[in-house]
Amino acid sequence: MTTQAAGHLLPVLVAAPILVACLLVAVGPRLPRLAVDVLATGTALGVTGAAALLLVVTDPGRTVTWFGGWTPVHRVSVGIPFVADSVSAGIALLVGGLMSCALLYSWRYFASVEGHFHALMLFFLAGMEGFALSGDVFDMFVFFEVMGAAAYALTGFKVEDESAVEGGLNFGIVNSLGAYFSLTGIGILYARVGQLGLPQLGDALAHKPPDALVVAAFVLIVTGFLVKSAMVPFHFWLADAHAVAPAPVCVLFSGVMVELGLYGTARVFWVAFGETIPLDDIRRTFLILGATTAVLGAVMCFTQRHLKRLLAYSTISHVGLFIIGFACLDPDGTAGAALYVLGHAGVKGALFLIVGVLLDRYGTVDEQDLYGRAKGQRLMPWLFFASALGLAGLPPFGTALGKSLIEDATLVHGFDWGPALFVLVSAVTAGAVLRAGLRIYFGLGPEPQQEDADKTRGDEEPDTPRLTRVPLTMIVPIVVLVLGGLAAGVVPHGGQAVAHAAERLIDGKGYIDQALTNAPPTPLHPEPKADWTTLGVLLGVVSTLLAFGFAALGLWAQKLPQPLQVVSAAFRPLMRVLHHIHSGHVGDYVAWLFVGVAVLAGLVGIPLR
């Protein structure tokens, strides 16, 4: 297939799921359940196959499609482009793969949905695919809203559950406000430049000084993306949404939706603002915010008993690590973040699906209420602990390789605290997951008192009658996701392929020239550094061992020596403050959103003062 022919795949990735979703809305209630499942899952698999073909054809350059034939003349165009490079096509493939797993898992997860759930999932798929491939900042906003509208409805899908409706409203209000900030920034940029396409914007802003208006436009545009990526202090909605959303939806939220927010930030910066805003300003800003996100997410994760909230805060923490990889602003850190995202999507997706199995078998997702109730299971414990070890960064999981590359990048830039932060955060988040698994599957630790077990019950209602055995349609997606998280670290030359994709992502000038003049792609580095190192493997093993230590600490904290118990007690007031801040009140979350915009603007705009 030629690159020109591959360009026709770009709109298909968006149009096909929308058309099938409309069909399901119209006739889904009258179709047999099996037909609805097969049609929706088949569509997702078809999109996945098309994205895989696009990735193969696009590498190592870019595939550009201008809708309506409005191609540029003398670097000027009013057309709307879709642009696929290795990163955007890879994300399209990841979105399709996760959606296929989620829909297959849902065959027996929901008792009756009449096609409504499947239609929302396909609209969600279309929004994410369009966002990843769009080369126009306004259309990124449009697909952002398509994605968001479907996500809000999926979060509150169980409308009979008040907590689900509240979680969906919190999600919708906070993310919609973030989107309005983005739209305002887009308006400012259009008034200033008269363009909306990313390549046209980059061409117009190149080498111009970053005045206050340009910086304000950048801050406002990426605010909406960073809200979706749950960066502190935009993160409050995420745990509430994960706590009530169906498990297969959580796979998409944690596995790819929040990462798309960071991708959008990186894409807009490198193409439109990369030659305008100094790199040092962006690096400083996102190192600070990334480290804060990683630490806060890890602390909140370790103190959770509700398993879906625990995993949600783990996602927030790992988003902080991804942001640090982006903040390195080089191919190594970017490649590390991309590999980390791939590995994380597999193992975190598997963990959410396993929690869904626990909910449908035992009617709760509260760690202490599940104490010892899953003893004797054969396959699920192995999948659970394999995923937890991947989360800890144990080689050869993709998370470990990505973690290693970012650690090396931080050292190259003189951030000696980077490896220590990555090891600690990985250990704390994975330790919380291991603690839960040891308590649930092996009954380790003291048996909870009844009053403790009732304090924070995960009393979400199961979505299907209680399972007596786990059906194959639930087992297969979990196994595929675990193996996918492993494959990201062991596929031969996979690291080099991701490193080349990272070079394409940060090559804003090449993106502009290829989109506007059909110039040949910029030559890639022949041998990028994207392989295992002795230090990276060693730090991965250390973080895994520390994760078991934190798990033991969580299980037997009351047996700590008296001096350590005194130290632990000293942190309790801080923990009460943190939990109080995460209040569940949407007004508080909106206030923090405005604080975050001010902080982001202050950090990026410091040199302008």
C-alpha positions as CSV (number, residue, x, y, z in Angstrom):
1,M,0.0,0.0,0.0
2,T,1.3,3.5,-0.9
3,T,1.4,6.4,1.5
4,Q,-1.3,8.1,-0.6
5,A,-3.6,5.1,-0.3
6,A,-2.9,4.9,3.4
7,G,-4.1,8.4,3.7
8,H,-7.6,7.1,3.0
9,L,-7.4,5.1,6.2
10,L,-7.3,8.2,8.4
11,P,-10.9,9.3,8.1
12,V,-12.1,5.6,8.2
13,L,-10.7,5.3,11.7
14,V,-13.1,7.9,12.8
15,A,-16.0,7.5,10.5
16,A,-16.5,3.7,10.8
17,P,-17.2,3.6,14.6
18,I,-19.5,6.7,14.3
19,L,-21.6,5.0,11.6
20,V,-21.8,1.7,13.5
21,A,-22.7,3.6,16.7
22,C,-25.5,5.4,14.9
23,L,-26.8,2.0,13.7
24,L,-26.7,0.6,17.2
25,V,-28.7,3.6,18.5
26,A,-31.3,3.0,15.8
27,V,-31.7,-0.7,15.9
28,G,-29.7,-2.0,18.9
29,P,-32.7,-2.6,21.1
30,R,-34.2,-4.9,18.5
31,L,-31.1,-6.9,17.8
32,P,-30.1,-10.0,19.7
33,R,-27.5,-9.3,22.3
34,L,-24.9,-11.5,20.6
35,A,-25.3,-9.5,17.4
36,V,-24.7,-6.2,19.2
37,D,-21.6,-7.6,20.9
38,V,-20.2,-9.0,17.7
39,L,-20.9,-5.9,15.7
40,A,-19.4,-3.5,18.2
41,T,-16.3,-5.7,18.9
42,G,-15.8,-6.4,15.2
43,T,-15.8,-2.7,14.5
44,A,-13.2,-2.1,17.2
45,L,-11.1,-4.9,15.8
46,G,-11.4,-3.5,12.3
47,V,-10.3,-0.1,13.5
48,T,-7.3,-1.8,15.3
49,G,-6.3,-3.6,12.1
50,A,-6.6,-0.4,10.1
51,A,-4.5,1.5,12.6
52,A,-1.8,-1.3,12.5
53,L,-1.7,-1.1,8.7
54,L,-1.4,2.7,9.0
55,L,1.5,2.4,11.5
56,V,3.4,0.1,9.2
57,V,2.9,2.2,6.1
58,T,3.6,5.5,7.9
59,D,6.9,4.5,9.4
60,P,9.4,6.2,9.1
61,G,7.7,9.3,7.7
62,R,4.2,10.8,7.9
63,T,0.9,10.3,6.2
64,V,-0.9,13.6,5.5
65,T,-4.5,14.0,4.3
66,W,-6.1,17.4,3.6
67,F,-9.9,17.1,3.7
68,G,-11.7,18.3,0.6
69,G,-8.5,18.6,-1.3
70,W,-7.6,21.9,0.3
71,T,-3.8,21.3,0.0
72,P,-1.4,24.1,0.8
73,V,-0.2,26.5,-1.8
74,H,3.1,28.3,-1.0
75,R,2.8,27.0,2.6
76,V,-0.7,28.5,3.0
77,S,-3.9,26.5,3.3
78,V,-7.3,26.9,4.9
79,G,-7.8,23.2,4.8
80,I,-8.0,20.7,7.7
81,P,-5.3,18.0,7.9
82,F,-5.1,14.6,9.5
83,V,-1.5,13.7,10.1
84,A,-0.2,10.3,11.1
85,D,3.3,9.6,12.2
86,S,4.6,6.7,14.3
87,V,3.3,8.2,17.6
88,S,-0.2,9.2,16.5
89,A,-0.6,6.0,14.5
90,G,0.7,4.0,17.5
91,I,-1.8,5.7,19.8
92,A,-4.6,4.9,17.3
93,L,-3.5,1.3,17.5
94,L,-3.4,1.4,21.3
95,V,-6.9,2.9,21.4
96,G,-8.3,0.3,19.1
97,G,-6.6,-2.6,21.0
98,L,-7.8,-1.4,24.4
99,M,-11.3,-0.8,23.1
100,S,-11.4,-4.3,21.6
101,C,-10.4,-5.8,24.9
102,A,-13.0,-3.7,26.8
103,L,-15.8,-4.7,24.5
104,L,-15.0,-8.4,24.5
105,Y,-14.8,-8.3,28.3
106,S,-18.3,-6.6,28.3
107,W,-20.0,-9.6,26.6
108,R,-20.7,-11.1,30.0
109,Y,-20.1,-8.1,32.2
110,F,-23.4,-6.4,31.6
111,A,-26.7,-8.3,31.9
112,S,-28.6,-6.0,29.5
113,V,-27.6,-2.8,27.7
114,E,-29.7,-2.8,24.5
115,G,-26.8,-1.4,22.4
116,H,-26.6,1.9,24.3
117,F,-23.3,1.0,26.0
118,H,-21.8,-0.2,22.8
119,A,-22.8,2.9,20.9
120,L,-21.3,5.1,23.6
121,M,-18.1,3.1,23.5
122,L,-17.8,3.4,19.7
123,F,-18.4,7.2,19.9
124,F,-15.6,7.2,22.6
125,L,-13.4,5.3,20.2
126,A,-14.1,7.7,17.3
127,G,-13.3,10.7,19.5
128,M,-10.0,9.3,20.7
129,E,-8.9,8.3,17.2
130,G,-9.8,11.7,15.8
131,F,-7.9,13.5,18.6
132,A,-4.8,11.4,18.0
133,L,-4.8,12.0,14.3
134,S,-6.0,15.6,13.9
135,G,-3.5,18.2,12.7
136,D,-5.8,21.1,13.5
137,V,-6.0,22.6,17.0
138,F,-9.7,23.4,16.7
139,D,-10.6,19.9,15.5
140,M,-8.5,18.5,18.3
141,F,-10.9,20.5,20.6
142,V,-13.9,19.0,18.7
143,F,-12.7,15.5,19.0
144,F,-11.8,16.2,22.6
145,E,-15.5,17.1,23.2
146,V,-16.7,14.0,21.4
147,M,-14.5,11.9,23.5
148,G,-15.5,13.8,26.7
149,A,-19.3,13.6,26.1
150,A,-19.1,9.8,25.6
151,A,-16.8,9.4,28.6
152,Y,-19.2,11.4,30.9
153,A,-22.1,9.3,29.9
154,L,-20.2,6.1,30.3
155,T,-19.1,7.2,33.8
156,G,-22.7,7.7,34.9
157,F,-24.0,4.8,32.8
158,K,-25.8,3.2,35.8
159,V,-28.2,6.1,36.2
160,E,-30.0,4.3,39.0
161,D,-26.9,4.7,41.2
162,E,-26.6,8.2,42.7
163,S,-22.9,7.9,43.1
164,A,-22.5,7.1,39.4
165,V,-24.5,10.1,38.4
166,E,-22.5,12.3,40.8
167,G,-19.2,11.0,39.5
168,G,-20.3,11.6,35.9
169,L,-21.3,15.1,36.7
170,N,-18.1,15.9,38.5
171,F,-16.2,14.5,35.5
172,G,-18.3,16.4,33.0
173,I,-18.2,19.8,34.8
174,V,-14.5,19.9,35.5
175,N,-13.5,18.6,32.1
176,S,-16.0,20.9,30.3
177,L,-14.5,23.9,32.1
178,G,-11.1,22.8,31.0
179,A,-12.3,22.5,27.4
180,Y,-13.6,26.1,27.6
181,F,-10.2,27.2,28.6
182,S,-8.8,25.4,25.6
183,L,-11.4,27.1,23.3
184,T,-10.5,30.5,24.7
185,G,-6.8,29.9,24.0
186,I,-7.7,28.7,20.5
187,G,-9.6,31.9,19.9
188,I,-6.7,34.1,21.1
189,L,-4.3,32.2,18.8
190,Y,-6.7,32.6,15.8
191,A,-7.1,36.3,16.5
192,R,-3.3,36.7,16.6
193,V,-2.3,34.4,13.7
194,G,-5.4,33.8,11.6
195,Q,-4.7,30.1,11.4
196,L,-6.0,26.9,13.2
197,G,-3.9,24.1,11.6
198,L,-1.0,23.0,13.6
199,P,1.5,23.2,10.8
200,Q,0.2,26.6,9.8
201,L,0.4,27.8,13.4
202,G,4.0,26.5,13.8
203,D,5.0,28.2,10.5
204,A,3.5,31.5,11.6
205,L,5.0,31.5,15.1
206,A,8.4,30.1,14.3
207,H,11.3,32.2,15.8
208,K,9.0,34.9,17.1
209,P,9.4,36.1,20.7
210,P,7.0,34.6,23.2
211,D,5.0,37.6,24.2
212,A,2.3,37.5,26.9
213,L,-0.5,36.8,24.4
214,V,1.2,33.7,22.9
215,V,2.1,32.3,26.3
216,A,-1.5,32.9,27.5
217,A,-2.8,31.1,24.4
218,F,-0.5,28.1,25.0
219,V,-1.4,27.9,28.7
220,L,-5.1,28.0,28.0
221,I,-5.0,25.5,25.2
222,V,-3.0,22.9,27.2
223,T,-5.1,23.4,30.3
224,G,-8.0,21.4,28.8
225,F,-5.6,18.7,27.8
226,L,-3.9,18.6,31.2
227,V,-7.3,18.4,33.0
228,K,-8.0,15.3,30.9
229,S,-4.5,13.9,31.8
230,A,-5.3,14.5,35.5
231,M,-2.2,16.4,36.3
232,V,-2.1,18.0,39.8
233,P,-4.1,20.2,40.6
234,F,-6.4,19.2,37.8
235,H,-6.7,15.6,39.0
236,F,-9.6,15.6,41.5
237,W,-12.2,14.3,39.1
238,L,-10.4,11.2,38.1
239,A,-10.7,9.0,41.2
240,D,-14.4,9.9,41.5
241,A,-15.0,8.8,37.9
242,H,-13.0,5.6,38.2
243,A,-14.8,4.6,41.4
244,V,-18.2,4.5,39.7
245,A,-17.4,3.8,36.0
246,P,-17.8,0.2,34.8
247,A,-14.5,-1.7,34.9
248,P,-14.1,-2.0,31.0
249,V,-14.5,1.8,30.8
250,C,-11.9,2.3,33.5
251,V,-9.5,0.4,31.2
252,L,-9.9,3.1,28.6
253,F,-9.8,6.0,31.1
254,S,-6.5,4.9,32.7
255,G,-5.0,3.1,29.7
256,V,-5.2,5.7,27.1
257,M,-7.6,8.7,27.7
258,V,-5.5,10.4,30.3
259,E,-2.4,9.8,28.3
260,L,-4.1,11.4,25.3
261,G,-4.2,14.6,27.3
262,L,-0.4,14.5,27.7
263,Y,0.0,13.6,24.0
264,G,-2.1,16.6,23.0
265,T,0.1,18.9,25.1
266,A,3.3,17.5,23.6
267,R,1.9,17.7,20.0
268,V,0.7,21.3,20.3
269,F,3.9,22.4,22.0
270,W,6.4,20.8,19.6
271,V,4.5,21.7,16.4
272,A,2.9,25.1,17.2
273,F,5.1,26.6,20.0
274,G,8.3,24.6,19.9
275,E,10.2,27.4,18.1
276,T,8.6,30.2,20.2
277,I,8.5,29.3,23.9
278,P,12.0,28.5,25.3
279,L,12.6,24.9,26.1
280,D,14.0,25.7,29.6
281,D,10.7,27.3,30.6
282,I,8.7,24.3,29.6
283,R,11.2,21.9,31.1
284,R,11.1,23.7,34.5
285,T,7.3,23.9,34.5
286,F,6.6,20.3,33.8
287,L,9.3,18.9,36.0
288,I,7.8,20.6,38.9
289,L,4.2,19.7,38.1
290,G,5.2,16.1,37.1
291,A,7.1,15.4,40.3
292,T,4.2,16.9,42.4
293,T,1.7,14.7,40.6
294,A,3.8,11.6,41.0
295,V,4.3,12.0,44.7
296,L,0.7,13.1,45.6
297,G,-0.8,10.3,43.5
298,A,1.4,7.7,45.2
299,V,0.6,8.9,48.7
300,M,-3.2,8.9,48.0
301,C,-2.9,5.5,46.3
302,F,-1.3,3.8,49.3
303,T,-4.0,5.1,51.7
304,Q,-7.0,3.7,49.7
305,R,-9.1,0.6,50.4
306,H,-11.6,1.0,47.5
307,L,-9.7,-0.9,44.8
308,K,-10.8,1.2,41.9
309,R,-9.9,4.4,43.7
310,L,-6.5,2.8,44.6
311,L,-5.9,2.1,40.9
312,A,-7.1,5.5,39.9
313,Y,-4.6,7.3,42.2
314,S,-1.9,4.9,40.9
315,T,-2.7,6.2,37.4
316,I,-2.4,9.8,38.6
317,S,1.0,9.0,40.1
318,H,2.2,7.4,36.9
319,V,0.9,10.3,34.8
320,G,3.3,12.4,36.9
321,L,6.2,10.1,35.8
322,F,5.1,10.3,32.1
323,I,5.1,14.1,32.4
324,I,8.7,14.0,33.7
325,G,9.6,12.0,30.6
326,F,8.0,14.6,28.4
327,A,9.7,17.4,30.4
328,C,13.1,16.1,29.5
329,L,12.3,17.4,26.0
330,D,14.6,15.0,24.2
331,P,14.2,11.7,22.3
332,D,15.3,9.5,25.2
333,G,12.8,10.9,27.8
334,T,10.0,11.0,25.2
335,A,10.7,7.4,24.1
336,G,10.8,6.4,27.8
337,A,7.4,8.0,28.4
338,A,5.9,6.3,25.3
339,L,7.2,2.8,26.4
340,Y,6.0,3.5,29.9
341,V,2.5,4.4,28.6
342,L,2.4,1.1,26.5
343,G,3.4,-1.1,29.4
344,H,1.2,0.8,31.9
345,A,-1.8,0.5,29.6
346,G,-1.5,-3.3,29.6
347,V,-0.9,-4.0,33.3
348,K,-3.3,-1.3,34.6
349,G,-6.0,-2.4,32.2
350,A,-5.6,-6.0,33.3
351,L,-5.9,-4.9,37.0
352,F,-9.1,-3.0,36.4
353,L,-10.7,-6.0,34.6
354,I,-9.6,-8.3,37.5
355,V,-11.3,-5.9,39.9
356,G,-14.4,-6.1,37.7
357,V,-14.3,-9.9,38.2
358,L,-14.0,-9.5,42.0
359,L,-17.0,-7.1,41.9
360,D,-19.2,-9.5,40.0
361,R,-18.2,-12.5,42.1
362,Y,-18.3,-11.0,45.6
363,G,-20.3,-7.8,45.2
364,T,-17.7,-5.4,46.6
365,V,-14.4,-3.8,45.7
366,D,-13.4,-3.0,49.2
367,E,-10.0,-4.5,50.0
368,Q,-10.8,-5.3,53.6
369,D,-14.2,-6.7,52.9
370,L,-12.6,-9.0,50.4
371,Y,-10.2,-10.3,52.9
372,G,-9.4,-14.0,52.1
373,R,-12.6,-14.4,50.0
374,A,-10.7,-15.2,46.8
375,K,-8.5,-17.9,48.2
376,G,-8.2,-21.0,46.0
377,Q,-8.6,-19.2,42.7
378,R,-6.2,-20.6,40.1
379,L,-5.6,-18.1,37.3
380,M,-6.7,-14.7,38.6
381,P,-4.1,-14.4,41.4
382,W,-1.3,-15.1,38.9
383,L,-2.6,-12.4,36.5
384,F,-3.1,-10.0,39.3
385,F,0.4,-10.3,40.7
386,A,2.0,-10.3,37.3
387,S,0.3,-7.0,36.6
388,A,1.3,-5.6,40.0
389,L,4.9,-6.6,39.4
390,G,4.7,-4.8,36.0
391,L,3.4,-1.8,37.8
392,A,6.5,-1.9,40.1
393,G,8.8,-1.7,37.1
394,L,10.1,-5.3,37.2
395,P,12.1,-6.2,34.1
396,P,11.3,-7.2,31.4
397,F,7.9,-5.4,31.4
398,G,7.5,-2.4,29.2
399,T,7.0,-0.2,32.3
400,A,10.5,-1.2,33.4
401,L,12.1,-0.3,30.1
402,G,10.3,3.0,29.9
403,K,11.2,3.8,33.5
404,S,14.8,3.0,32.8
405,L,15.0,5.4,29.8
406,I,13.4,8.3,31.6
407,E,15.7,7.7,34.6
408,D,18.7,7.9,32.2
409,A,17.4,11.0,30.6
410,T,16.9,12.8,33.9
411,L,20.5,12.0,34.9
412,V,21.8,13.3,31.5
413,H,20.1,16.6,32.2
414,G,21.5,16.8,35.7
415,F,18.4,15.9,37.7
416,D,20.0,13.4,40.0
417,W,16.8,13.0,42.0
418,G,15.0,11.5,39.1
419,P,15.9,7.8,39.5
420,A,15.2,7.9,43.3
421,L,11.8,9.5,42.6
422,F,10.9,6.9,40.0
423,V,11.9,4.0,42.2
424,L,10.0,5.3,45.2
425,V,6.8,6.1,43.4
426,S,6.8,2.8,41.5
427,A,7.4,1.0,44.8
428,V,4.6,2.8,46.7
429,T,1.9,2.4,44.1
430,A,2.8,-1.2,43.3
431,G,3.1,-1.9,47.1
432,A,-0.5,-0.8,47.5
433,V,-1.6,-3.2,44.8
434,L,0.4,-6.1,46.2
435,R,-1.0,-5.4,49.7
436,A,-4.5,-5.7,48.3
437,G,-3.7,-8.9,46.4
438,L,-2.0,-10.6,49.3
439,R,-5.0,-9.7,51.5
440,I,-7.6,-10.8,49.0
441,Y,-6.1,-13.9,47.5
442,F,-4.0,-15.2,50.5
443,G,-5.7,-13.8,53.5
444,L,-2.4,-12.3,54.8
445,G,-2.4,-9.6,57.5
446,P,-4.7,-9.4,60.5
447,E,-8.4,-10.1,59.7
448,P,-10.3,-6.8,59.7
449,Q,-12.7,-6.0,62.5
450,Q,-16.3,-5.8,61.3
451,E,-16.6,-2.1,62.1
452,D,-13.4,-1.5,60.0
453,A,-14.8,-3.5,57.1
454,D,-18.0,-1.5,57.1
455,K,-16.3,1.9,57.2
456,T,-15.4,2.3,53.6
457,R,-17.3,-0.4,51.7
458,G,-16.9,-0.6,47.9
459,D,-20.6,-1.2,47.7
460,E,-20.9,-0.7,43.9
461,E,-23.6,-3.0,42.5
462,P,-22.4,-5.7,40.2
463,D,-23.4,-5.3,36.5
464,T,-24.4,-8.9,36.0
465,P,-25.7,-11.7,38.2
466,R,-23.1,-13.1,40.5
467,L,-20.5,-15.1,38.6
468,T,-19.9,-18.6,39.7
469,R,-17.1,-19.0,37.2
470,V,-15.2,-16.5,35.1
471,P,-16.2,-16.8,31.4
472,L,-13.6,-17.0,28.7
473,T,-14.7,-13.7,27.2
474,M,-13.4,-12.1,30.5
475,I,-10.3,-14.1,30.8
476,V,-8.9,-13.6,27.3
477,P,-8.8,-9.8,27.5
478,I,-7.0,-9.9,30.8
479,V,-4.4,-12.3,29.5
480,V,-3.9,-10.2,26.3
481,L,-3.4,-7.1,28.3
482,V,-0.9,-8.7,30.7
483,L,1.0,-10.1,27.7
484,G,0.8,-6.7,26.0
485,G,2.4,-5.0,29.0
486,L,5.2,-7.6,28.8
487,A,5.6,-7.4,25.1
488,A,6.3,-3.7,25.3
489,G,9.6,-4.6,26.9
490,V,10.7,-7.7,25.1
491,V,9.7,-7.4,21.4
492,P,13.0,-7.3,19.5
493,H,13.9,-3.8,18.3
494,G,10.7,-2.5,19.9
495,G,12.6,0.1,21.9
496,Q,14.4,1.4,18.8
497,A,11.1,1.7,17.0
498,V,9.6,3.7,19.8
499,A,12.7,5.9,20.0
500,H,12.4,6.7,16.3
501,A,8.7,7.6,16.9
502,A,9.8,9.9,19.7
503,E,12.2,11.6,17.3
504,R,9.3,12.2,14.9
505,L,7.1,13.6,17.8
506,I,9.7,16.3,18.8
507,D,10.6,17.1,15.2
508,G,8.1,20.0,14.9
509,K,9.9,21.6,11.9
510,G,9.8,18.3,10.0
511,Y,6.0,18.0,10.7
512,I,5.4,21.5,9.4
513,D,7.5,21.1,6.2
514,Q,6.1,17.7,5.4
515,A,2.5,18.8,5.9
516,L,2.8,22.2,4.0
517,T,5.3,21.3,1.2
518,N,5.3,17.5,1.1
519,A,9.0,17.6,2.0
520,P,10.8,14.3,2.6
521,P,10.9,13.3,6.3
522,T,13.9,14.3,8.4
523,P,16.5,11.5,8.6
524,L,16.4,9.6,11.8
525,H,19.2,8.8,14.2
526,P,20.6,5.4,12.9
527,E,21.0,3.8,16.4
528,P,18.9,5.5,19.1
529,K,19.6,4.7,22.7
530,A,16.5,2.7,23.7
531,D,17.6,-0.6,25.2
532,W,18.1,-2.1,28.6
533,T,21.0,-0.9,30.8
534,T,22.5,-2.5,33.8
535,L,21.5,0.4,36.0
536,G,17.9,0.3,34.6
537,V,17.5,-3.4,35.4
538,L,19.0,-2.9,38.8
539,L,16.7,0.0,39.7
540,G,13.7,-2.1,38.4
541,V,14.6,-4.9,40.7
542,V,15.1,-2.5,43.6
543,S,11.7,-0.8,43.1
544,T,10.1,-4.3,43.0
545,L,11.7,-5.4,46.2
546,L,10.7,-2.1,47.9
547,A,7.1,-2.7,46.6
548,F,7.0,-5.9,48.6
549,G,8.4,-4.0,51.6
550,F,5.6,-1.4,51.3
551,A,3.0,-4.2,50.9
552,A,4.3,-5.7,54.2
553,L,4.2,-2.3,55.8
554,G,0.5,-1.9,54.8
555,L,-0.4,-5.4,56.1
556,W,1.4,-5.4,59.4
557,A,1.7,-1.6,60.2
558,Q,0.5,-2.2,63.8
559,K,3.6,-4.4,64.4
560,L,6.1,-1.7,63.6
561,P,8.6,-0.8,66.4
562,Q,7.4,2.1,68.6
563,P,9.8,4.7,67.2
564,L,8.5,4.0,63.6
565,Q,4.9,4.2,64.8
566,V,5.6,7.6,66.3
567,V,7.0,8.7,62.9
568,S,3.9,7.3,61.2
569,A,1.6,9.1,63.6
570,A,3.3,12.4,62.8
571,F,2.1,12.1,59.1
572,R,-1.5,11.5,60.0
573,P,-2.5,15.2,60.2
574,L,-1.1,15.7,56.7
575,M,-3.0,12.7,55.4
576,R,-6.2,14.0,56.9
577,V,-5.6,17.3,55.1
578,L,-5.0,15.5,51.8
579,H,-8.2,13.4,52.2
580,H,-10.1,16.5,53.2
581,I,-9.0,18.3,50.0
582,H,-10.2,15.4,47.9
583,S,-13.7,16.2,49.1
584,G,-15.9,15.0,46.3
585,H,-17.5,18.5,46.0
586,V,-17.4,19.8,42.5
587,G,-17.1,23.4,43.7
588,D,-13.8,22.6,45.4
589,Y,-12.6,20.9,42.2
590,V,-13.5,23.9,40.1
591,A,-11.6,26.2,42.5
592,W,-8.5,24.0,42.2
593,L,-8.9,24.2,38.4
594,F,-8.5,27.9,38.5
595,V,-5.6,27.6,40.9
596,G,-3.9,25.2,38.5
597,V,-4.3,27.6,35.5
598,A,-2.7,30.4,37.6
599,V,0.2,28.2,38.6
600,L,0.7,26.9,35.1
601,A,0.7,30.5,33.7
602,G,3.0,31.7,36.4
603,L,5.6,28.9,35.8
604,V,5.6,29.2,32.0
605,G,5.4,33.0,32.0
606,I,8.1,33.7,34.6
607,P,10.6,35.2,32.1
608,L,8.0,37.6,30.8
609,R,7.8,39.5,34.1
